[in-house]
């Protein structure tokens, strides 16, 4: 789908291009393209983005995407799908970037890649830095997966408890727009090892095992992402003057509400995927049946083993009679057509269904 033109979105296309050429505080999203093309060409066969307009700064405020991490590396196609949508619809000039877990920066070369290609604001290290960046409106779209290292653990809920709260705190303090995002399709890139009998560990918010992350060893058949705007119940004005413990309490309540909504969205997406899969299966089955019904049948064609095309049992076995059956039918007034060309019974004038050698195809 192509979003309708919006003056607020257009304004973000011209902002933030001057600082450090974009690097360090975000990059123009069109620079995501090498990453986007690689992932969607090599790791995903088909993808869908549901309600994508929720990602755009249509209300004149930058958008902070809070997306589910999923097990292991299940989040990777999400970033590619979002990048493709933004670029293909002409919004590639908007400055954006994602905030990954800082442990990734320990891998040599990865921090520079995130900085140059995925616009990771590496120069924004604190909540206050991110608040200032969002308030300046020089960055139009950013986001993070707040589950963090909990992606390596298996919980009863698909969206695990959030370990990182800084980005959400910054979004609320800056009065930025918030977009919740969930996904399905990449679960095959991990192995779950759970406790038996559906058990979970008490006082752990449903911890039941671990996720063993695998490399993206196979293409995903269908990856789907759902977006939905979230309106927090508190704003920067509500937090002003609050003590630090009170701010943490209020943010904690908001975070649990977000996670609850994201799990509900995930369940909704799962149902949607099942319905679509069933519909596609039904269509394929209907097409196959239609093709078999419309295929011309030569009822006289017999294979070398004596079977009619499409039947495993030879035709002559279906019409042959043993001696006892033959005797019985003749005693009742029925005659074998091979002995009487009229093939009619003396009393009824009908051919006997068991000895007729003309196959009707039924």
C-alpha distance (Angstrom), angle and dihedral (degrees) to the residues before:
residue distance angle dihedral
X1 . . .
X2 3.81 . .
X3 3.83 114.0 .
X4 3.78 119.0 -129.4
X5 3.80 116.7 -100.7
X6 3.78 112.9 -90.6
X7 3.80 125.8 -173.2
X8 3.80 92.8 -145.0
X9 3.78 91.9 54.5
X10 3.80 91.0 46.0
X11 3.81 90.0 53.4
X12 3.80 91.5 57.5
X13 3.82 89.7 56.5
X14 3.81 90.2 72.4
X15 3.79 100.3 42.2
X16 3.78 133.2 96.4
X17 3.80 97.8 13.2
X18 3.79 95.5 122.9
X19 3.80 105.5 60.0
X20 3.81 111.4 94.7
X21 3.76 88.6 -32.8
X22 3.79 85.1 -69.1
X23 3.81 96.7 -63.7
X24 3.75 117.4 123.3
X25 3.78 94.2 25.1
X26 3.76 100.7 43.2
X27 3.79 136.6 -61.3
X28 3.77 135.0 -122.4
X29 3.77 104.1 -81.7
X30 3.79 91.7 -125.3
X31 3.81 85.6 75.3
X32 3.81 87.2 68.3
X33 3.81 88.0 73.1
X34 3.85 98.8 97.6
X35 3.81 89.6 52.5
X36 3.80 93.1 41.7
X37 3.80 94.2 49.5
X38 3.79 94.0 46.8
X39 3.81 94.8 50.2
X40 3.80 97.5 43.0
X41 3.81 94.3 42.9
X42 3.79 98.0 44.4
X43 3.80 108.8 23.3
X44 3.81 106.5 31.7
X45 3.80 129.8 50.1
X46 3.81 97.4 -170.3
X47 3.80 134.8 2.0
X48 3.80 138.7 -173.6
X49 3.80 130.6 -162.3
X50 3.81 112.9 -159.5
X51 3.83 119.0 -154.3
X52 3.84 94.1 -4.9
X53 3.81 95.0 171.2
X54 3.81 87.6 76.4
X55 3.82 86.0 74.7
X56 3.80 95.4 59.8
X57 3.84 123.5 89.1
X58 3.79 92.1 -119.0
X59 3.81 93.4 149.7
X60 3.80 94.1 54.6
X61 3.81 94.4 -103.2
X62 3.80 127.5 105.1
X63 3.79 115.5 -101.5
X64 3.80 123.1 -125.6
X65 3.80 110.9 -159.7
X66 3.79 114.3 -150.5
X67 3.79 104.5 -165.8
X68 3.76 134.2 179.5
X69 3.77 113.4 -105.9
X70 3.76 96.7 -152.2
X71 3.78 122.8 -164.4
X72 3.80 115.1 -35.9
X73 3.79 112.9 -38.0
X74 3.82 97.1 -11.2
X75 3.83 89.2 121.6
X76 3.82 95.4 64.9
X77 3.83 97.6 86.0
X78 3.82 90.0 48.3
X79 3.79 92.4 65.4
X80 3.81 90.0 46.9
X81 3.81 93.0 49.5
X82 3.82 91.3 49.9
X83 3.81 91.7 47.2
X84 3.79 91.6 50.5
X85 3.81 92.3 50.4
X86 3.80 94.0 49.5
X87 3.82 94.5 45.1
X88 3.81 97.1 42.9
X89 3.81 91.8 51.1
X90 3.80 94.8 53.0
X91 3.80 99.7 -102.1
X92 3.79 97.1 110.9
X93 3.81 92.1 116.0
X94 3.80 91.6 67.3
X95 3.81 111.3 105.4
X96 3.78 114.4 -120.7
X97 3.77 143.9 149.6
X98 3.78 143.7 171.0
X99 3.80 130.5 -119.2
X100 3.82 109.3 -135.6
X101 3.77 127.2 -174.6
X102 3.82 108.4 -74.5
X103 3.80 90.7 -129.7
X104 3.82 87.0 75.5
X105 3.79 89.0 65.7
X106 3.79 89.3 66.7
X107 3.81 88.1 73.3
X108 3.82 107.6 91.3
X109 3.79 112.9 -105.8
X110 3.80 95.7 4.6
X111 3.80 96.1 100.0
X112 3.80 91.0 55.3
X113 3.82 90.8 47.1
X114 3.80 92.1 51.8
X115 3.79 89.6 47.1
X116 3.81 96.0 50.1
X117 3.81 103.1 33.1
X118 3.80 108.3 23.5
X119 3.79 96.7 33.3
X120 3.79 96.9 -124.4
X121 3.83 105.4 -177.5
X122 3.78 94.5 -128.0
X123 3.80 90.1 165.2
X124 3.83 90.8 60.9
X125 3.79 104.4 75.5
X126 3.80 104.1 156.9
X127 3.78 138.2 49.2
X128 3.81 89.6 -109.0
X129 3.83 90.3 53.0
X130 3.80 90.9 53.4
X131 3.82 91.9 45.4
X132 3.81 90.1 53.5
X133 3.81 90.9 47.3
X134 3.80 92.2 51.5
X135 3.79 94.3 44.5
X136 3.80 90.8 52.2
X137 3.83 88.1 60.3
X138 3.78 89.9 -142.6
X139 3.77 90.4 122.6
X140 3.81 116.5 57.3
X141 3.81 104.3 -174.4
X142 3.77 131.9 21.1
X143 3.76 136.1 146.8
X144 3.75 151.3 161.7
X145 3.80 143.6 -154.0
X146 3.81 102.0 -118.0
X147 3.83 95.3 -166.7
X148 3.79 87.2 82.0
X149 3.79 114.7 167.8
X150 3.81 90.2 0.1
X151 3.80 85.4 83.2
X152 3.81 84.8 80.9
X153 3.80 91.0 59.8
X154 3.80 128.1 71.5
X155 3.80 116.8 -129.4
X156 3.78 132.9 179.3
X157 3.82 87.8 -110.4
X158 3.80 119.5 62.6
X159 3.82 91.3 -135.3
X160 3.79 103.7 60.7
X161 3.82 125.0 -145.7
X162 3.81 112.4 -73.6
X163 3.79 117.4 -105.5
X164 3.80 96.5 178.9
X165 3.80 116.8 59.2
X166 3.80 101.9 160.4
X167 3.81 97.4 92.0
X168 3.80 93.1 49.7
X169 3.81 90.5 47.1
X170 3.81 89.9 51.2
X171 3.82 92.1 48.7
X172 3.81 91.9 53.4
X173 3.81 94.0 43.5
X174 3.81 90.4 50.1
X175 3.83 92.7 44.2
X176 3.79 88.8 -127.1
X177 3.79 122.9 161.9
X178 3.80 115.6 -97.1
X179 3.79 125.5 -146.5
X180 3.81 120.4 -168.9
X181 3.80 115.3 -148.5
X182 3.80 131.4 -171.0
X183 3.78 132.0 175.5
X184 3.78 144.4 -166.5
X185 3.78 134.4 -167.4
X186 3.81 107.6 64.5
X187 3.79 98.2 77.1
X188 3.81 90.2 111.4
X189 3.81 87.9 71.5
X190 3.80 90.4 75.9
X191 3.79 140.8 42.7
X192 3.80 121.5 -134.7
X193 3.78 119.1 -145.7
X194 3.80 107.3 -170.6
X195 3.78 136.2 176.4
X196 3.83 114.1 -92.0
X197 3.82 124.1 -96.9
X198 3.80 92.2 22.6
X199 3.79 92.2 -72.0
X200 3.79 122.6 162.6
X201 3.79 132.7 -166.7
X202 3.83 112.9 -99.0
X203 3.81 119.9 -113.2
X204 3.83 93.1 15.9
X205 3.83 101.0 100.5
X206 3.79 91.2 -105.5
X207 3.81 103.6 -40.9
X208 3.81 107.1 172.9
X209 3.80 107.1 159.1
X210 3.79 146.2 -42.3
X211 3.79 137.8 -66.1
X212 3.78 115.3 -133.6
X213 3.79 105.7 -151.5
X214 3.80 116.3 -138.3
X215 3.79 127.9 -166.1
X216 3.82 114.7 -103.6
X217 3.80 90.5 -88.6
X218 3.81 97.0 161.6
X219 3.78 138.1 31.1
X220 3.78 117.1 -96.4
X221 3.80 111.2 -121.4
X222 3.81 95.8 -148.1
X223 3.80 128.8 -1.3
X224 3.79 118.7 -169.4
X225 3.80 130.2 -169.7
X226 3.80 126.5 -169.1
X227 3.81 123.4 -160.0
X228 3.80 128.5 -163.8
X229 3.79 132.7 169.7
X230 3.79 116.6 -118.5
X231 3.80 124.2 -154.1
X232 3.80 111.7 -158.1
X233 3.77 118.0 -140.9
X234 3.82 91.0 -131.1
X235 3.81 133.9 52.7
X236 3.78 138.0 -166.0
X237 3.80 88.7 -86.9
X238 3.81 90.9 58.0
X239 3.80 90.9 52.4
X240 3.79 95.5 46.2
X241 3.79 110.8 109.9
X242 3.81 93.9 8.1
X243 3.77 119.3 132.6
X244 3.78 118.2 -110.3
X245 3.83 93.4 -105.7
X246 3.81 90.3 50.0
X247 3.81 91.8 50.1
X248 3.80 89.6 51.1
X249 3.80 90.9 49.6
X250 3.80 93.9 50.1
X251 3.81 92.8 44.9
X252 3.82 89.4 47.6
X253 3.80 91.0 56.1
X254 3.81 90.5 49.4
X255 3.80 91.9 48.6
X256 3.80 93.3 53.2
X257 3.82 89.8 49.6
X258 3.81 89.8 51.9
X259 3.79 93.0 49.1
X260 3.79 91.2 48.6
X261 3.80 90.9 52.1
X262 3.80 92.0 46.5
X263 3.80 91.7 52.9
X264 3.81 89.5 49.1
X265 3.83 89.1 50.3
X266 3.81 89.6 49.6
X267 3.80 91.0 52.8
X268 3.79 89.1 48.7
X269 3.79 90.7 50.7
X270 3.82 91.6 49.0
X271 3.81 90.9 53.9
X272 3.79 90.2 47.1
X273 3.80 91.5 51.9
X274 3.82 91.8 49.8
X275 3.81 91.5 50.1
X276 3.80 92.2 48.4
X277 3.80 91.4 47.0
X278 3.82 91.6 50.1
X279 3.80 90.8 48.3
X280 3.80 92.4 49.6
X281 3.81 90.6 48.2
X282 3.80 90.8 50.0
X283 3.80 91.5 49.6
X284 3.79 91.9 49.5
X285 3.80 90.8 47.5
X286 3.79 91.3 48.5
X287 3.78 92.0 49.5
X288 3.79 91.5 49.4
X289 3.80 91.4 49.4
X290 3.80 91.6 47.3
X291 3.79 90.6 50.5
X292 3.80 92.1 50.6
X293 3.81 92.6 46.8
X294 3.79 94.6 49.0
X295 3.80 95.1 45.3
X296 3.84 109.7 109.3
X297 3.80 113.0 -110.2
X298 3.79 122.9 -152.6
X299 3.78 101.4 -152.2
X300 3.75 91.6 -167.3
X301 3.80 95.9 54.8
X302 3.79 111.8 110.4
X303 3.77 126.4 -177.1
X304 3.76 123.5 -127.9
X305 3.81 91.1 -99.3
X306 3.77 90.2 55.6
X307 3.81 96.7 -103.3
X308 3.78 124.5 131.3
X309 3.82 114.8 -117.7
X310 3.80 108.1 -87.4
X311 3.80 94.8 18.8
X312 3.77 125.4 97.1
X313 3.79 94.1 -157.2
X314 3.82 117.0 75.5
X315 3.77 113.2 -112.9
X316 3.79 95.6 -125.4
X317 3.79 90.4 57.6
X318 3.78 89.2 59.1
X319 3.80 93.9 54.7
X320 3.80 103.6 31.2
X321 3.80 117.9 107.7
X322 3.76 129.6 -153.1
X323 3.79 119.8 -130.5
X324 3.81 95.8 -98.4
X325 3.79 92.9 51.5
X326 3.80 91.8 46.4
X327 3.81 91.0 51.4
X328 3.81 92.0 47.9
X329 3.77 94.3 51.8
X330 3.80 93.7 47.7
X331 3.81 91.4 50.3
X332 3.82 89.5 54.5
X333 3.76 92.3 53.7
X334 3.79 99.3 -95.9
X335 3.78 120.3 128.4
X336 3.80 133.9 -156.0
X337 3.82 108.8 -112.1
X338 3.82 88.4 -134.9
X339 3.77 87.6 65.5
X340 3.80 97.4 37.7
X341 3.77 119.5 32.7
X342 3.78 92.5 -156.2
X343 3.81 89.1 61.4
X344 3.78 91.0 -159.8
X345 3.77 129.9 130.3
X346 3.77 116.2 -116.7
X347 3.78 92.8 -123.0
X348 3.79 106.3 35.8
X349 3.77 105.2 21.8
X350 3.84 90.5 -136.3
X351 3.78 126.4 125.6
X352 3.77 114.4 -115.1
X353 3.80 108.6 -108.6
X354 3.80 93.0 -143.3
X355 3.80 97.4 55.9
X356 3.78 103.2 34.9
X357 3.81 109.6 115.8
X358 3.82 94.7 -157.9
X359 3.86 109.1 103.9
X360 3.80 111.8 -145.2
X361 3.78 96.6 -167.9
X362 3.81 93.5 -118.8
